[in-house]
């Protein structure tokens, strides 16, 4: 039968072997090895907003593809990280806005809006002319 001292020595030896097998954790190298999820966020280029917090992509540090369902036609689409970077940093879109329409419905919506604006402005011009006569 083994003595307590022998058992303890065996346990310690086993622990040592296990510790040697374990990879040393280095956070700096881990970060470098982490796969890039999407285009990096440049916070300075975002449109100013009065929010106390920040959108999730600011904390994450990069834009990731976001799947969504179009509110008009119900089609499943992906708002890519590159499109998001353009929307928030180049077009200066509101930081908490997200894509809700597919490409096709977005184009239709834009045409509808432009047409409504044209009709509105024509109406104003007609009213102005009528007022002068
Ligand atoms: Zn759609």
Backbone and ligand atoms as CSV (ligand in chain L), in Angstrom:
chain,resi,resn,atom,element,x,y,z
A,1,UNK,N,N,0.824,-1.202,0.000
A,1,UNK,CA,C,0.000,0.000,0.000
A,1,UNK,C,C,0.866,1.264,0.000
A,2,UNK,N,N,0.396,2.308,-0.720
A,2,UNK,CA,C,1.171,3.538,-0.815
A,2,UNK,C,C,0.935,4.423,0.409
A,3,UNK,N,N,1.966,5.114,0.759
A,3,UNK,CA,C,1.822,6.047,1.874
A,3,UNK,C,C,1.208,7.351,1.356
A,4,UNK,N,N,0.723,8.162,2.259
A,4,UNK,CA,C,0.167,9.459,1.870
A,4,UNK,C,C,1.200,10.289,1.126
A,5,UNK,N,N,2.435,10.195,1.581
A,5,UNK,CA,C,3.516,10.959,0.959
A,5,UNK,C,C,3.693,10.534,-0.498
A,6,UNK,N,N,3.654,9.202,-0.745
A,6,UNK,CA,C,3.793,8.694,-2.113
A,6,UNK,C,C,2.632,9.170,-2.977
A,7,UNK,N,N,1.380,9.064,-2.431
A,7,UNK,CA,C,0.195,9.512,-3.182
A,7,UNK,C,C,0.311,10.982,-3.560
A,8,UNK,N,N,0.737,11.759,-2.549
A,8,UNK,CA,C,0.860,13.195,-2.797
A,8,UNK,C,C,1.893,13.461,-3.899
A,9,UNK,N,N,3.002,12.752,-3.866
A,9,UNK,CA,C,4.045,12.914,-4.875
A,9,UNK,C,C,3.511,12.562,-6.259
A,10,UNK,N,N,2.693,11.491,-6.344
A,10,UNK,CA,C,2.098,11.092,-7.622
A,10,UNK,C,C,1.148,12.172,-8.143
A,11,UNK,N,N,0.312,12.679,-7.233
A,11,UNK,CA,C,-0.645,13.730,-7.631
A,11,UNK,C,C,0.086,14.965,-8.140
A,12,UNK,N,N,1.120,15.377,-7.418
A,12,UNK,CA,C,1.889,16.557,-7.829
A,12,UNK,C,C,2.560,16.348,-9.177
A,13,UNK,N,N,3.079,15.139,-9.399
A,13,UNK,CA,C,3.736,14.844,-10.675
A,13,UNK,C,C,2.737,14.928,-11.817
A,14,UNK,N,N,1.518,14.395,-11.567
A,14,UNK,CA,C,0.462,14.422,-12.586
A,14,UNK,C,C,0.066,15.859,-12.903
A,15,UNK,N,N,-0.048,16.669,-11.837
A,15,UNK,CA,C,-0.392,18.083,-12.027
A,15,UNK,C,C,0.668,18.788,-12.877
A,16,UNK,N,N,1.915,18.491,-12.592
A,16,UNK,CA,C,3.014,19.107,-13.347
A,16,UNK,C,C,2.934,18.742,-14.823
A,17,UNK,N,N,2.669,17.443,-15.102
A,17,UNK,CA,C,2.564,16.987,-16.484
A,17,UNK,C,C,1.430,17.722,-17.205
A,18,UNK,N,N,0.290,17.830,-16.511
A,18,UNK,CA,C,-0.878,18.515,-17.107
A,18,UNK,C,C,-0.573,19.982,-17.391
A,19,UNK,N,N,0.095,20.639,-16.438
A,19,UNK,CA,C,0.414,22.056,-16.591
A,19,UNK,C,C,1.342,22.277,-17.780
A,20,UNK,N,N,2.279,21.323,-17.979
A,20,UNK,CA,C,3.219,21.441,-19.090
A,20,UNK,C,C,2.497,21.299,-20.430
A,21,UNK,N,N,1.475,20.420,-20.453
A,21,UNK,CA,C,0.710,20.190,-21.681
A,21,UNK,C,C,-0.111,21.412,-22.068
A,22,UNK,N,N,-0.645,22.105,-21.050
A,22,UNK,CA,C,-1.520,23.249,-21.297
A,22,UNK,C,C,-0.755,24.353,-22.039
A,23,UNK,N,N,-1.409,24.954,-23.043
A,23,UNK,CA,C,-0.788,26.038,-23.799
A,23,UNK,C,C,-0.782,27.306,-22.948
A,24,UNK,N,N,0.311,28.009,-22.924
A,24,UNK,CA,C,0.286,29.272,-22.185
A,24,UNK,C,C,-0.672,30.265,-22.857
A,25,UNK,N,N,-1.488,30.929,-22.057
A,25,UNK,CA,C,-2.471,31.878,-22.610
A,25,UNK,C,C,-1.824,33.244,-22.745
A,26,UNK,N,N,-1.767,33.720,-23.961
A,26,UNK,CA,C,-1.212,35.048,-24.218
A,26,UNK,C,C,-2.280,35.860,-24.940
A,27,UNK,N,N,-2.828,36.842,-24.247
A,27,UNK,CA,C,-3.959,37.583,-24.819
A,27,UNK,C,C,-3.575,38.364,-26.071
A,28,UNK,N,N,-2.360,38.876,-26.109
A,28,UNK,CA,C,-1.930,39.670,-27.272
A,28,UNK,C,C,-1.897,38.811,-28.539
A,29,UNK,N,N,-1.303,37.625,-28.418
A,29,UNK,CA,C,-1.225,36.773,-29.605
A,29,UNK,C,C,-2.600,36.215,-29.945
A,30,UNK,N,N,-3.409,35.943,-28.916
A,30,UNK,CA,C,-4.764,35.450,-29.169
A,30,UNK,C,C,-5.549,36.430,-30.018
A,31,UNK,N,N,-5.398,37.719,-29.708
A,31,UNK,CA,C,-6.123,38.737,-30.453
A,31,UNK,C,C,-5.677,38.735,-31.913
A,32,UNK,N,N,-4.369,38.568,-32.113
A,32,UNK,CA,C,-3.875,38.584,-33.489
A,32,UNK,C,C,-4.367,37.357,-34.262
A,33,UNK,N,N,-4.531,36.247,-33.542
A,33,UNK,CA,C,-4.963,35.021,-34.200
A,33,UNK,C,C,-6.467,35.001,-34.468
A,34,UNK,N,N,-7.210,35.856,-33.745
A,34,UNK,CA,C,-8.662,35.867,-33.926
A,34,UNK,C,C,-9.003,36.271,-35.357
A,35,UNK,N,N,-9.897,35.560,-36.017
A,35,UNK,CA,C,-10.215,35.917,-37.408
A,35,UNK,C,C,-10.874,37.286,-37.479
A,36,UNK,N,N,-10.588,37.994,-38.549
A,36,UNK,CA,C,-11.184,39.308,-38.758
A,36,UNK,C,C,-12.639,39.100,-39.162
A,37,UNK,N,N,-13.549,39.738,-38.433
A,37,UNK,CA,C,-14.982,39.522,-38.653
A,37,UNK,C,C,-15.528,40.417,-39.757
A,38,UNK,N,N,-14.929,41.596,-39.920
A,38,UNK,CA,C,-15.444,42.527,-40.922
A,38,UNK,C,C,-14.624,43.790,-40.940
A,39,UNK,N,N,-15.058,44.771,-41.756
A,39,UNK,CA,C,-14.308,46.028,-41.857
A,39,UNK,C,C,-14.221,46.721,-40.500
A,40,UNK,N,N,-13.085,47.317,-40.159
A,40,UNK,CA,C,-12.936,47.978,-38.861
A,40,UNK,C,C,-13.785,49.245,-38.771
A,41,UNK,N,N,-14.193,49.572,-37.542
A,41,UNK,CA,C,-15.007,50.764,-37.298
A,41,UNK,C,C,-14.087,51.952,-37.046
A,42,UNK,N,N,-14.312,53.047,-37.755
A,42,UNK,CA,C,-13.597,54.291,-37.488
A,42,UNK,C,C,-14.585,55.232,-36.794
A,43,UNK,N,N,-14.504,55.252,-35.458
A,43,UNK,CA,C,-15.508,55.959,-34.664
A,43,UNK,C,C,-15.557,57.455,-34.989
A,44,UNK,N,N,-14.411,58.037,-35.377
A,44,UNK,CA,C,-14.341,59.479,-35.641
A,44,UNK,C,C,-15.194,59.872,-36.844
A,45,UNK,N,N,-15.457,58.919,-37.743
A,45,UNK,CA,C,-16.209,59.233,-38.958
A,45,UNK,C,C,-17.714,59.083,-38.778
A,46,UNK,N,N,-18.155,58.557,-37.648
A,46,UNK,CA,C,-19.579,58.343,-37.442
A,46,UNK,C,C,-20.296,59.676,-37.279
A,47,UNK,N,N,-21.549,59.706,-37.709
A,47,UNK,CA,C,-22.359,60.911,-37.525
A,47,UNK,C,C,-22.568,61.127,-36.029
A,48,UNK,N,N,-22.487,62.394,-35.567
A,48,UNK,CA,C,-22.679,62.635,-34.134
A,48,UNK,C,C,-24.104,62.290,-33.705
A,49,UNK,N,N,-24.225,61.683,-32.531
A,49,UNK,CA,C,-25.562,61.442,-31.973
A,49,UNK,C,C,-25.499,61.698,-30.477
A,50,UNK,N,N,-26.631,62.038,-29.887
A,50,UNK,CA,C,-26.654,62.431,-28.483
A,50,UNK,C,C,-26.830,61.259,-27.527
A,51,UNK,N,N,-26.508,60.065,-27.998
A,51,UNK,CA,C,-26.701,58.886,-27.160
A,51,UNK,C,C,-25.582,58.765,-26.131
A,52,UNK,N,N,-25.925,58.225,-24.952
A,52,UNK,CA,C,-24.915,58.002,-23.917
A,52,UNK,C,C,-24.091,56.763,-24.231
A,53,UNK,N,N,-24.710,55.811,-24.840
A,53,UNK,CA,C,-24.003,54.570,-25.164
A,53,UNK,C,C,-23.419,54.644,-26.561
A,54,UNK,N,N,-23.188,53.493,-27.140
A,54,UNK,CA,C,-22.710,53.412,-28.518
A,54,UNK,C,C,-23.302,52.158,-29.131
A,55,UNK,N,N,-23.477,52.165,-30.448
A,55,UNK,CA,C,-24.009,50.962,-31.099
A,55,UNK,C,C,-23.074,49.770,-30.906
A,56,UNK,N,N,-23.611,48.582,-31.023
A,56,UNK,CA,C,-22.827,47.364,-30.749
A,56,UNK,C,C,-21.552,47.281,-31.583
A,57,UNK,N,N,-21.590,47.776,-32.836
A,57,UNK,CA,C,-20.400,47.628,-33.690
A,57,UNK,C,C,-19.228,48.470,-33.185
A,58,UNK,N,N,-19.523,49.543,-32.435
A,58,UNK,CA,C,-18.438,50.368,-31.877
A,58,UNK,C,C,-17.696,49.569,-30.806
A,59,UNK,N,N,-18.449,48.880,-29.940
A,59,UNK,CA,C,-17.824,48.051,-28.901
A,59,UNK,C,C,-17.068,46.884,-29.519
A,60,UNK,N,N,-17.641,46.318,-30.585
A,60,UNK,CA,C,-17.018,45.161,-31.240
A,60,UNK,C,C,-15.777,45.584,-32.013
A,61,UNK,N,N,-15.791,46.805,-32.581
A,61,UNK,CA,C,-14.636,47.299,-33.313
A,61,UNK,C,C,-14.651,46.977,-34.787
A,62,UNK,N,N,-15.660,46.249,-35.232
A,62,UNK,CA,C,-15.762,45.955,-36.664
A,62,UNK,C,C,-17.224,45.720,-37.036
A,63,UNK,N,N,-17.500,45.847,-38.334
A,63,UNK,CA,C,-18.855,45.621,-38.831
A,63,UNK,C,C,-18.998,44.164,-39.247
A,64,UNK,N,N,-20.054,43.525,-38.805
A,64,UNK,CA,C,-20.306,42.143,-39.226
A,64,UNK,C,C,-21.592,42.103,-40.043
A,65,UNK,N,N,-21.654,41.140,-40.949
A,65,UNK,CA,C,-22.834,40.998,-41.801
A,65,UNK,C,C,-24.086,40.798,-40.942
A,66,UNK,N,N,-25.154,41.492,-41.300
A,66,UNK,CA,C,-26.399,41.373,-40.531
A,66,UNK,C,C,-27.520,40.901,-41.438
A,67,UNK,N,N,-28.024,39.710,-41.206
A,67,UNK,CA,C,-29.177,39.262,-41.981
A,67,UNK,C,C,-30.443,39.975,-41.511
A,68,UNK,N,N,-31.334,40.265,-42.436
A,68,UNK,CA,C,-32.603,40.906,-42.062
A,68,UNK,C,C,-33.670,40.520,-43.070
A,69,UNK,N,N,-34.931,40.750,-42.689
A,69,UNK,CA,C,-36.057,40.455,-43.566
A,69,UNK,C,C,-36.645,41.781,-44.038
A,70,UNK,N,N,-36.806,41.936,-45.345
A,70,UNK,CA,C,-37.337,43.169,-45.917
A,70,UNK,C,C,-38.755,43.432,-45.400
A,71,UNK,N,N,-39.015,44.669,-44.929
A,71,UNK,CA,C,-40.330,44.984,-44.361
A,71,UNK,C,C,-41.408,45.073,-45.440
A,72,UNK,N,N,-41.005,45.280,-46.702
A,72,UNK,CA,C,-42.001,45.410,-47.764
A,72,UNK,C,C,-42.351,44.068,-48.394
A,73,UNK,N,N,-41.346,43.318,-48.821
A,73,UNK,CA,C,-41.639,42.084,-49.563
A,73,UNK,C,C,-41.319,40.828,-48.757
A,74,UNK,N,N,-40.653,40.965,-47.603
A,74,UNK,CA,C,-40.378,39.801,-46.757
A,74,UNK,C,C,-39.179,38.982,-47.192
A,75,UNK,N,N,-38.455,39.472,-48.178
A,75,UNK,CA,C,-37.286,38.740,-48.659
A,75,UNK,C,C,-36.157,38.785,-47.626
A,76,UNK,N,N,-35.470,37.650,-47.472
A,76,UNK,CA,C,-34.342,37.571,-46.541
A,76,UNK,C,C,-33.092,38.104,-47.243
A,77,UNK,N,N,-32.447,39.113,-46.634
A,77,UNK,CA,C,-31.229,39.651,-47.229
A,77,UNK,C,C,-30.163,39.870,-46.181
A,78,UNK,N,N,-28.928,40.105,-46.625
A,78,UNK,CA,C,-27.823,40.342,-45.697
A,78,UNK,C,C,-27.289,41.746,-45.923
A,79,UNK,N,N,-27.213,42.498,-44.841
A,79,UNK,CA,C,-26.594,43.823,-44.887
A,79,UNK,C,C,-25.132,43.596,-44.548
A,80,UNK,N,N,-24.260,43.699,-45.538
A,80,UNK,CA,C,-22.860,43.328,-45.339
A,80,UNK,C,C,-22.109,44.378,-44.519
A,81,UNK,N,N,-21.005,43.948,-43.929
A,81,UNK,CA,C,-20.167,44.838,-43.137
A,81,UNK,C,C,-19.675,46.030,-43.947
A,82,UNK,N,N,-19.343,45.784,-45.216
A,82,UNK,CA,C,-18.859,46.854,-46.092
A,82,UNK,C,C,-19.956,47.882,-46.338
A,83,UNK,N,N,-21.187,47.404,-46.563
A,83,UNK,CA,C,-22.310,48.320,-46.771
A,83,UNK,C,C,-22.577,49.144,-45.518
A,84,UNK,N,N,-22.439,48.496,-44.350
A,84,UNK,CA,C,-22.658,49.205,-43.085
A,84,UNK,C,C,-21.620,50.292,-42.889
A,85,UNK,N,N,-20.339,49.976,-43.197
A,85,UNK,CA,C,-19.266,50.953,-43.049
A,85,UNK,C,C,-19.560,52.168,-43.911
A,86,UNK,N,N,-20.002,51.918,-45.155
A,86,UNK,CA,C,-20.333,53.018,-46.050
A,86,UNK,C,C,-21.496,53.830,-45.472
A,87,UNK,N,N,-22.528,53.141,-45.010
A,87,UNK,CA,C,-23.729,53.822,-44.516
A,87,UNK,C,C,-23.408,54.711,-43.314
A,88,UNK,N,N,-22.678,54.196,-42.336
A,88,UNK,CA,C,-22.417,54.935,-41.101
A,88,UNK,C,C,-21.292,55.969,-41.256
A,89,UNK,N,N,-20.270,55.641,-42.042
A,89,UNK,CA,C,-19.080,56.497,-42.060
A,89,UNK,C,C,-18.993,57.413,-43.276
A,90,UNK,N,N,-19.569,57.015,-44.403
A,90,UNK,CA,C,-19.507,57.850,-45.606
A,90,UNK,C,C,-20.820,58.605,-45.787
A,91,UNK,N,N,-21.941,57.884,-45.752
A,91,UNK,CA,C,-23.247,58.522,-45.920
A,91,UNK,C,C,-23.705,59.201,-44.637
A,92,UNK,N,N,-22.981,58.981,-43.541
A,92,UNK,CA,C,-23.296,59.564,-42.229
A,92,UNK,C,C,-24.709,59.209,-41.775
A,93,UNK,N,N,-25.071,57.967,-41.953
A,93,UNK,CA,C,-26.381,57.499,-41.488
A,93,UNK,C,C,-26.439,57.485,-39.976
A,94,UNK,N,N,-27.655,57.608,-39.429
A,94,UNK,CA,C,-27.847,57.598,-37.982
A,94,UNK,C,C,-27.282,56.284,-37.419
A,95,UNK,N,N,-26.516,56.426,-36.318
A,95,UNK,CA,C,-25.761,55.287,-35.775
A,95,UNK,C,C,-26.643,54.110,-35.365
A,96,UNK,N,N,-27.915,54.374,-35.024
A,96,UNK,CA,C,-28.780,53.273,-34.582
A,96,UNK,C,C,-29.738,52.809,-35.679
A,97,UNK,N,N,-29.556,53.316,-36.903
A,97,UNK,CA,C,-30.417,52.863,-37.990
A,97,UNK,C,C,-29.832,51.608,-38.618
A,98,UNK,N,N,-30.712,50.740,-39.083
A,98,UNK,CA,C,-30.258,49.521,-39.769
A,98,UNK,C,C,-31.058,49.347,-41.054
A,99,UNK,N,N,-30.571,48.488,-41.920
A,99,UNK,CA,C,-31.267,48.225,-43.179
A,99,UNK,C,C,-32.567,47.495,-42.884
A,100,UNK,N,N,-33.681,47.931,-43.517
A,100,UNK,CA,C,-34.948,47.232,-43.327
A,100,UNK,C,C,-35.559,46.811,-44.664
A,101,UNK,N,N,-35.038,47.372,-45.784
A,101,UNK,CA,C,-35.585,47.010,-47.083
A,101,UNK,C,C,-34.522,46.376,-47.960
A,102,UNK,N,N,-34.935,45.453,-48.810
A,102,UNK,CA,C,-34.014,44.837,-49.758
A,102,UNK,C,C,-33.661,45.860,-50.840
A,103,UNK,N,N,-32.658,45.543,-51.628
A,103,UNK,CA,C,-32.159,46.467,-52.640
A,103,UNK,C,C,-33.272,46.952,-53.582
A,104,UNK,N,N,-34.092,46.003,-54.032
A,104,UNK,CA,C,-35.153,46.320,-54.991
A,104,UNK,C,C,-36.205,47.227,-54.366
A,105,UNK,N,N,-36.635,46.888,-53.150
A,105,UNK,CA,C,-37.667,47.692,-52.480
A,105,UNK,C,C,-37.133,49.063,-52.108
A,106,UNK,N,N,-35.831,49.148,-51.823
A,106,UNK,CA,C,-35.217,50.430,-51.501
A,106,UNK,C,C,-35.301,51.348,-52.717
A,107,UNK,N,N,-35.017,50.769,-53.900
A,107,UNK,CA,C,-35.071,51.562,-55.129
A,107,UNK,C,C,-36.501,52.031,-55.391
A,108,UNK,N,N,-37.476,51.115,-55.202
A,108,UNK,CA,C,-38.891,51.469,-55.404
A,108,UNK,C,C,-39.299,52.576,-54.444
A,109,UNK,N,N,-38.872,52.454,-53.191
A,109,UNK,CA,C,-39.215,53.434,-52.158
A,109,UNK,C,C,-38.669,54.806,-52.534
A,110,UNK,N,N,-37.433,54.814,-53.061
A,110,UNK,CA,C,-36.795,56.073,-53.456
A,110,UNK,C,C,-37.582,56.717,-54.597
A,111,UNK,N,N,-38.012,55.895,-55.577
A,111,UNK,CA,C,-38.792,56.421,-56.703
A,111,UNK,C,C,-40.118,56.996,-56.231
A,112,UNK,N,N,-40.770,56.264,-55.299
A,112,UNK,CA,C,-42.036,56.739,-54.728
A,112,UNK,C,C,-41.848,58.100,-54.066
A,113,UNK,N,N,-40.763,58.221,-53.295
A,113,UNK,CA,C,-40.500,59.454,-52.549
A,113,UNK,C,C,-40.206,60.608,-53.506
A,114,UNK,N,N,-39.376,60.357,-54.524
A,114,UNK,CA,C,-39.035,61.397,-55.489
A,114,UNK,C,C,-40.268,61.860,-56.242
A,115,UNK,N,N,-41.151,60.904,-56.597
A,115,UNK,CA,C,-42.375,61.227,-57.315
A,115,UNK,C,C,-43.288,62.084,-56.437
A,116,UNK,N,N,-43.414,61.724,-55.164
A,116,UNK,CA,C,-44.262,62.467,-54.229
A,116,UNK,C,C,-43.740,63.892,-54.071
A,117,UNK,N,N,-42.422,64.020,-54.016
A,117,UNK,CA,C,-41.812,65.336,-53.855
A,117,UNK,C,C,-42.051,66.199,-55.105
A,118,UNK,N,N,-41.945,65.559,-56.277
A,118,UNK,CA,C,-42.161,66.284,-57.531
A,118,UNK,C,C,-43.592,66.817,-57.586
A,119,UNK,N,N,-44.566,65.959,-57.247
A,119,UNK,CA,C,-45.979,66.356,-57.252
A,119,UNK,C,C,-46.201,67.504,-56.272
A,120,UNK,N,N,-45.579,67.377,-55.097
A,120,UNK,CA,C,-45.719,68.405,-54.058
A,120,UNK,C,C,-45.190,69.757,-54.541
A,121,UNK,N,N,-43.983,69.744,-55.132
A,121,UNK,CA,C,-43.368,70.986,-55.588
A,121,UNK,C,C,-44.155,71.605,-56.739
A,122,UNK,N,N,-44.707,70.747,-57.621
A,122,UNK,CA,C,-45.543,71.236,-58.722
A,122,UNK,C,C,-46.779,71.932,-58.173
A,123,UNK,N,N,-47.361,71.324,-57.158
A,123,UNK,CA,C,-48.546,71.892,-56.514
A,123,UNK,C,C,-48.247,73.259,-55.920
A,124,UNK,N,N,-47.104,73.372,-55.276
A,124,UNK,CA,C,-46.691,74.644,-54.678
A,124,UNK,C,C,-46.523,75.708,-55.750
A,125,UNK,N,N,-45.866,75.331,-56.861
A,125,UNK,CA,C,-45.623,76.274,-57.946
A,125,UNK,C,C,-46.948,76.744,-58.549
A,126,UNK,N,N,-47.896,75.792,-58.679
A,126,UNK,CA,C,-49.208,76.142,-59.231
A,126,UNK,C,C,-49.916,77.133,-58.310
A,127,UNK,N,N,-49.842,76.900,-57.012
A,127,UNK,CA,C,-50.484,77.740,-56.017
A,127,UNK,C,C,-49.902,79.163,-56.072
A,128,UNK,N,N,-48.569,79.218,-56.221
A,128,UNK,CA,C,-47.871,80.494,-56.264
A,128,UNK,C,C,-48.313,81.315,-57.482
A,129,UNK,N,N,-48.400,80.577,-58.632
A,129,UNK,CA,C,-48.854,81.237,-59.871
A,129,UNK,C,C,-50.274,81.753,-59.718
A,130,UNK,N,N,-51.146,80.929,-59.123
A,130,UNK,CA,C,-52.554,81.290,-58.935
A,130,UNK,C,C,-52.659,82.531,-58.040
A,131,UNK,N,N,-51.781,82.639,-57.040
A,131,UNK,CA,C,-51.813,83.761,-56.118
A,131,UNK,C,C,-51.444,85.061,-56.783
A,132,UNK,N,N,-50.590,84.999,-57.785
A,132,UNK,CA,C,-50.124,86.211,-58.455
A,132,UNK,C,C,-51.158,86.778,-59.416
A,133,UNK,N,N,-52.014,85.851,-59.943
A,133,UNK,CA,C,-52.985,86.313,-60.944
A,133,UNK,C,C,-54.159,87.075,-60.337
L,1,ZN,ZN,ZN,-38.062,43.881,-50.437
